[in-house]
Amino acid sequence: MTPDNAPLSDPNSSLVAAHGRSTWRNPWFFLALAALLLAGWQWLETRQQLTETRQEVAQRLAEAEAAGKEERGARGQLLEQVEGLQAKLGAVESRLAEFENQGESLQTLYDELARGREEATLLEVEQAITLAAQQLQLAGNVAVAVLALQTADSRLARLDRPLYLPLRAALAKDLARLNRLPFVDVPGLSLRLEEIIVGVDKFPLGALGRPAEQLAPPAEPVVVQAWWQQAANDIWQELKGLVRIQRVDQADQPLLAPGQSFFLRENLKLRLLNARLALLARDHGTFRNELKVAQGWLKRYFAADDKAVKAAQAGLQQLLATDFNIALPTLNDSHAALRQLMGRKEKR
């Protein structure tokens, strides 16, 4: 069909076709289409990201919820542990309070024991000082007095307190005074006197001494005598038995009956015992007087040639030569320091 004989087209169709061709040829259309496509892609992308975000948030929430549950469980366990620890702490505190109370009780008991120990020690020290003073004044026994003071000082040294230093210093001064005294063996002298006293009963008397042993006379031949000669001979023998002639060294040797010898020996023992007591009491004058009387009695009434009597005379002479008349010091310093110490403790 040629153009000439082509049918006539619809004018509206032509307008639409022209408008369509103009639209495709318009650049804004493509820009709008690109913008629309871009917006759609962004919407899809955003929706996808939003979905992923929701999923992630849901996962995080689930994890957080699980963690919360675990945390709540751990918190519960922790609370239980804390409660258990608090209970144990309460028990420990109560035990600690009991221990503190027991410690206070023990400290109180220890203080009481310490005070009791100190009081007992001071009592022992006082007794030791009193014993030392008595031994010096009554018996003159320096060795026992020194031992008593040393014992008192050792008791104070165990306490180790400055409060007792003045008393220890006083004890040291008194000990120094006693140690400077010359040594007199009073117990040894007393034992020597005791030996002499024990031997008094065995000392033979001078007037009634033991007769010398005589040999038996030879047998004489039997001679037949008359009856009156035989009677006279018997009477003479009886008279010879009644009288004994004995030579003594001293003309005034006393004659003692056998019954009187007992009282002589007992009186001699009493003299020696008095001398022994005077020795223990440091009575030098009485000691010498009693020994001199005993020496005189031994010389006058007992057999001077007997070995036991000679040994007794020698022992008495040695005792007379012993000088024990020593001025003994007093323990006034120790007594004064002890009184001061007791006064301070009473004030406390």
KOLLOMI-32825 format. One record per residue (C-alpha): residue in one letter; x, y, z; residue number from 1. Coordinates in pm, 1 decimal, decimal comma. Each point is the difference from the previous one (the first is absolute). Example, Ala and Ser with C-alpha at 12.3 -4.5 7.8 and 13.67 -1.06 7.14 Angstrom:
BEGIN
 rest        x        y        z  nr
    a   1230,0   -450,0    780,0   1
    s    137,0    344,0    -66,0   2
//
This chain:
BEGIN
 rest        x        y        z  nr
    m      0,0      0,0      0,0   1
    t    138,7    328,7    -91,3   2
    p    -24,3    299,1    192,8   3
    d   -255,9    130,4   -221,0   4
    n   -235,7   -279,5     52,8   5
    a     86,5    -55,4    371,7   6
    p   -289,1     43,9    234,8   7
    l    -11,7    302,9    202,3   8
    s    121,7    -57,4    362,0   9
    d   -171,7    105,5    320,5  10
    p    114,2    340,5    111,7  11
    n      5,8   -114,5    371,6  12
    s    223,0   -285,6    -87,8  13
    s    234,3    228,3   -167,3  14
    l     10,9    221,3    304,9  15
    v     71,3   -290,9    230,4  16
    a    271,4   -128,1   -224,3  17
    a    149,3    340,8    -22,1  18
    h    -22,2     41,7    374,1  19
    g    157,8   -338,4     56,0  20
    r    281,7     76,4   -228,4  21
    s     50,0    325,8    177,7  22
    t     -3,5   -176,4    339,8  23
    w    265,6   -249,5    -95,6  24
    r    200,7    275,6   -134,7  25
    n    -35,9    209,0    322,7  26
    p    308,7    -45,8    233,2  27
    w   -201,4     75,8    312,5  28
    f   -190,6   -311,2    -54,9  29
    f    311,0   -207,2     25,8  30
    l    110,8    194,2    306,3  31
    a   -334,3    -54,6    164,6  32
    l     10,5   -366,5    -93,9  33
    a    354,8    -32,6    138,0  34
    a   -101,4    178,6    316,2  35
    l   -299,4   -228,3     31,4  36
    l    215,5   -306,2    -53,4  37
    l    256,9    129,8    246,7  38
    a   -268,7     69,3    254,3  39
    g   -140,3   -347,4    -46,8  40
    w    342,1   -155,8     37,0  41
    q     67,4    204,3    308,3  42
    w   -335,9    -99,4    141,0  43
    l     75,4   -363,7    -61,0  44
    e    349,9     40,7    145,2  45
    t   -134,9    185,1    301,7  46
    r   -266,7   -260,2     51,4  47
    q    258,6   -274,6    -19,4  48
    q    226,6    181,9    244,4  49
    l   -297,7     64,0    224,7  50
    t    -82,3   -368,3     -8,4  51
    e    357,1    -91,5     78,6  52
    t      3,0    260,4    275,5  53
    r   -318,5   -139,8    143,0  54
    q    143,6   -346,4     -9,5  55
    e    321,1    121,4    162,0  56
    v   -195,7    192,8    262,1  57
    a   -214,1   -304,6     65,4  58
    q    312,5   -212,3     29,7  59
    r    158,0    256,0    226,7  60
    l   -314,4     13,9    208,2  61
    a     -4,9   -377,4     21,1  62
    e    365,5     -3,8     97,9  63
    a    -61,3    281,2    245,1  64
    e   -294,9   -185,4    145,6  65
    a    208,2   -316,4     27,9  66
    a    280,9    201,0    151,5  67
    g   -250,2    160,3    233,3  68
    k   -124,1   -340,0    103,2  69
    e    357,6   -115,0     56,5  70
    e     73,7    322,6    183,1  71
    r   -310,6    -42,0    211,2  72
    g    103,1   -357,6     72,0  73
    a    355,9    109,2     77,6  74
    r   -137,3    285,0    208,7  75
    g   -216,1   -246,2    189,1  76
    q    298,3   -226,2     55,0  77
    l    205,8    300,0     98,6  78
    l   -269,6    108,4    242,4  79
    e    -10,1   -350,3    143,3  80
    q    377,5      1,4     31,9  81
    v    -11,9    343,6    158,4  82
    e   -265,2   -118,4    243,7  83
    g    209,9   -308,0     76,2  84
    l    308,0    215,0     47,6  85
    q   -196,0    235,8    221,7  86
    a   -117,4   -293,7    207,9  87
    k    356,1   -130,7     23,8  88
    l    121,6    350,6     79,0  89
    g   -258,9     25,3    274,0  90
    a    114,6   -333,5    140,2  91
    v    363,2    110,5    -22,5  92
    e    -84,5    327,9    170,5  93
    s   -182,1   -183,7    276,2  94
    r    295,5   -237,6     40,5  95
    l    232,2    297,8     -5,5  96
    a   -208,4    165,7    269,3  97
    e     18,8   -321,4    202,2  98
    f    375,5    -13,5    -53,2  99
    e     29,7    361,6    106,8 100
    n   -202,1    -73,4    311,2 101
    q    210,3   -305,4     67,6 102
    g    313,5    204,7    -62,7 103
    e   -117,7    260,2    246,7 104
    s    -80,2   -271,8    250,5 105
    l    339,0   -160,9    -54,8 106
    q    170,8    337,3     31,6 107
    t   -186,5     64,7    322,5 108
    l     91,7   -345,6    125,8 109
    y    362,1     52,4   -104,3 110
    d      9,4    334,0    178,1 111
    e   -143,7   -160,0    310,5 112
    l    251,7   -283,7    -23,2 113
    a    280,3    249,3    -55,2 114
    r   -111,4    198,9    301,4 115
    g    -30,6   -318,6    200,9 116
    r    344,4   -107,8   -117,7 117
    e    148,8    334,3     95,1 118
    e   -167,8     -9,1    338,8 119
    a    123,9   -355,0     58,0 120
    t    349,6    100,6   -110,0 121
    l      0,6    300,6    231,2 122
    l   -116,8   -224,2    282,9 123
    e    286,4   -240,9    -72,7 124
    v    244,9    290,8     -9,8 125
    e   -128,9    130,2    332,2 126
    q     31,6   -345,1    156,3 127
    a    353,1    -39,7   -138,2 128
    i    111,0    337,0    141,8 129
    t   -159,3    -82,1    336,4 130
    l    172,1   -340,3      2,8 131
    a    335,9    160,8    -78,2 132
    a    -43,9    251,2    283,0 133
    q    -96,2   -274,8    245,0 134
    q    298,9   -212,5    -97,8 135
    l    231,6    294,8     56,4 136
    q   -150,4    113,4    329,0 137
    l    -79,9   -334,2    163,1 138
    a    251,9   -245,3   -144,1 139
    g    258,6    219,5   -168,0 140
    n    -19,1   -225,9   -304,1 141
    v    140,8    217,7   -276,4 142
    a    -13,4   -272,9   -264,9 143
    v   -374,4    -56,7     41,7 144
    a    -62,7    376,3      2,5 145
    v    194,0     42,6   -325,1 146
    l   -191,4   -287,7   -160,5 147
    a   -334,1    150,4    108,0 148
    l     85,6    344,1   -141,0 149
    q    122,3   -152,7   -326,7 150
    t   -327,5   -191,9    -27,0 151
    a   -198,2    321,3     52,3 152
    d    202,0    179,2   -269,0 153
    s    -52,6   -284,9   -248,3 154
    r   -377,3     13,3     59,6 155
    l     -2,7    373,2    -72,9 156
    a    217,0    -50,0   -309,3 157
    r   -261,4   -234,5   -148,9 158
    l   -264,7    272,6     19,2 159
    d    227,8    236,1   -198,1 160
    r   -176,3    323,4     94,1 161
    p    163,4    338,5     68,0 162
    l   -221,8     35,8    306,6 163
    y    214,6   -252,8    187,2 164
    l    340,0    150,5    -84,7 165
    p     33,7    197,4    329,7 166
    l    -64,7   -316,2    200,9 167
    r    250,2   -196,5   -208,7 168
    a    257,7    274,0     53,2 169
    a    -52,7    -20,1    377,9 170
    l     34,1   -379,8    -12,7 171
    a    324,1     35,6   -196,0 172
    k    141,5    236,3    266,3 173
    d    -87,7   -236,8    283,8 174
    l    145,0   -295,4   -192,1 175
    a    323,1    192,0    -54,5 176
    r     25,1     70,8    375,7 177
    l    -56,4   -364,2     87,4 178
    n    248,3   -126,1   -257,4 179
    r    271,6    225,3    145,6 180
    l    -27,8   -168,8    341,0 181
    p    267,6   -255,9     96,8 182
    f   -118,9   -356,5    -32,8 183
    v    -72,4   -186,6    323,3 184
    d   -106,2   -362,5    -33,5 185
    v   -260,1      5,8    275,4 186
    p   -165,8   -328,4   -109,6 187
    g    341,5   -168,7     -2,5 188
    l     80,7    127,4    348,7 189
    s   -340,9   -116,7    118,4 190
    l     63,3   -348,5   -140,4 191
    r    335,2    -19,0    182,2 192
    l   -174,0     84,8    325,5 193
    e   -260,7   -264,4    -77,7 194
    e    273,2   -262,1    -42,0 195
    i    145,7     87,8    340,1 196
    i   -346,8    -14,1    160,9 197
    v    -65,9   -345,4   -146,0 198
    g    332,9   -130,8    135,5 199
    v    -51,2    121,3    358,4 200
    d   -168,5   -324,2    106,1 201
    k    311,6   -195,4   -103,4 202
    f    255,3    218,0    182,9 203
    p    154,3   -191,3    294,5 204
    l      1,1    175,1    337,7 205
    g    326,6     77,7    169,7 206
    a    -86,1   -125,1    351,7 207
    l   -189,4   -306,0   -125,9 208
    g    222,8    -76,1   -294,0 209
    r     52,0   -338,5   -137,8 210
    p    258,4   -189,7    203,3 211
    a    307,5   -121,9   -177,8 212
    e    -10,4   -357,6   -102,4 213
    q    204,2   -219,1    232,6 214
    l    141,6   -339,6    -63,4 215
    a   -137,5   -278,0    208,6 216
    p    241,3    -86,5    287,6 217
    p    167,8   -339,1    -15,0 218
    a   -173,5   -272,3    183,9 219
    e    139,4    -51,8    348,9 220
    p     36,8   -341,6    148,9 221
    v   -282,1    -98,2    224,9 222
    v    108,0     19,1    361,8 223
    v   -208,9   -154,0    267,6 224
    q    -68,4    262,7    265,1 225
    a   -177,4      1,8    324,7 226
    w   -361,4    101,7      8,8 227
    w     70,4    329,8    171,3 228
    q    275,7     82,0   -257,4 229
    q   -236,9    -80,1   -285,8 230
    a   -271,2    227,1    148,2 231
    a    245,6    287,1     46,9 232
    n    121,5    -36,8   -359,5 233
    d   -358,0     11,2   -136,1 234
    i    -77,7    313,7    199,3 235
    w    314,6    166,7   -134,1 236
    q    -93,9    -80,9   -359,9 237
    e   -345,5    150,9     51,2 238
    l    152,0    318,1    141,3 239
    k    237,5     27,0   -299,0 240
    g   -298,6    -19,8   -238,5 241
    l   -175,0    289,3    170,4 242
    v    290,9    242,4    -38,0 243
    r    174,5     90,8   -328,7 244
    i    308,3    218,3    -18,8 245
    q     47,0    191,6   -330,5 246
    r    254,0    267,5    -99,0 247
    v   -134,5    319,8   -157,6 248
    d    183,1    294,1   -157,2 249
    q   -172,7    260,7    211,7 250
    a    -12,2     -5,9    369,1 251
    d   -352,2    147,7     11,2 252
    q   -156,3   -251,3   -241,0 253
    p   -362,6    -30,4    118,3 254
    l   -153,0   -333,1     72,8 255
    l   -342,6    -52,5   -157,8 256
    a   -244,6   -269,6     76,7 257
    p   -130,2   -197,6   -300,3 258
    g   -341,3    166,5     35,5 259
    q    154,1    348,2    -15,5 260
    s    180,0    -67,1   -329,3 261
    f   -333,0      6,9   -185,9 262
    f    -78,1    352,2    118,8 263
    l    357,2    109,4    -77,8 264
    r    -28,8   -113,6   -359,6 265
    e   -345,5    154,8    -42,2 266
    n    118,4    332,3    142,2 267
    l    299,9     -6,9   -234,7 268
    k   -236,6    -60,4   -293,0 269
    l   -213,9    293,3    112,4 270
    r    306,4    223,7      8,6 271
    l     95,7   -102,6   -350,6 272
    l   -358,4     42,9   -120,9 273
    n     -5,4    350,7    147,3 274
    a    322,2     71,6   -185,2 275
    r   -159,6   -125,7   -320,5 276
    l   -305,4    221,6     46,8 277
    a    226,8    296,1     72,9 278
    l    188,4    -76,2   -319,9 279
    l   -320,5      2,9   -203,4 280
    a   -110,9    319,6    174,3 281
    r    339,3    165,1    -58,0 282
    d     41,0     45,0    375,7 283
    h    377,6     -7,0     11,5 284
    g     32,7     57,2    375,5 285
    t   -234,0   -279,9    105,7 286
    f    158,6   -230,4   -255,9 287
    r    350,1     46,9    147,1 288
    n   -116,1    -27,3    361,0 289
    e   -183,2   -327,5    -59,7 290
    l    295,0   -149,8   -186,7 291
    k    241,3     97,5    278,6 292
    v   -225,6   -161,2    260,4 293
    a    -18,9   -314,8   -213,4 294
    q    378,0     -3,0    -34,8 295
    g     40,2     28,4    376,4 296
    w   -239,2   -285,8     65,4 297
    l    173,2   -222,3   -252,6 298
    k    334,3     74,0    160,3 299
    r   -126,5    -50,5    355,4 300
    y   -238,0   -293,9    -17,5 301
    f    101,9   -204,8   -304,5 302
    a    304,7   -205,4    -86,3 303
    a    243,5    241,9   -160,1 304
    d    203,9   -278,3   -160,9 305
    d   -299,3   -140,1   -193,0 306
    k     11,0     57,3   -377,6 307
    a   -364,6    107,1    -23,6 308
    v     42,5    248,3    285,9 309
    k    315,7    139,2   -159,4 310
    a   -181,1     41,1   -334,7 311
    a   -288,2    177,6    174,5 312
    q    241,3    236,5    178,4 313
    a    174,2     78,6   -330,2 314
    g   -333,7     61,2   -172,6 315
    l   -115,6    235,6    276,4 316
    q    328,3    188,8    -20,3 317
    q    -44,4     46,9   -375,8 318
    l   -354,9    122,1     53,7 319
    l    122,7    250,2    258,3 320
    a    253,0    130,9   -253,1 321
    t   -275,8     66,1   -255,2 322
    d   -112,4    361,3    -12,4 323
    f   -352,9     38,5   -129,7 324
    n    -75,8    326,0    179,3 325
    i    -78,4    184,7   -325,0 326
    a   -231,4    298,8    -21,5 327
    l   -273,4   -108,3   -238,2 328
    p   -172,3    262,0   -215,5 329
    t   -372,3     59,0      5,3 330
    l   -233,5    -15,8   -298,0 331
    n   -155,5    340,5     60,1 332
    d     45,2    111,8   -363,1 333
    s   -185,4   -301,7   -136,2 334
    h   -279,4     33,1    255,3 335
    a    -39,9    372,4    -75,0 336
    a     -9,1    -56,7   -377,9 337
    l   -255,8   -278,7     45,6 338
    r   -222,9    221,5    215,5 339
    q     15,6    279,9   -258,7 340
    l    -91,2   -242,9   -277,3 341
    m   -294,8   -142,4    192,0 342
    g   -119,0    353,5     78,5 343
    r      4,7     95,7   -368,5 344
    k   -196,1   -309,6    -98,8 345
    e   -262,7     68,9    268,5 346
    k    -48,3    355,1   -128,7 347
    r    -69,4   -135,3   -347,6 348
//
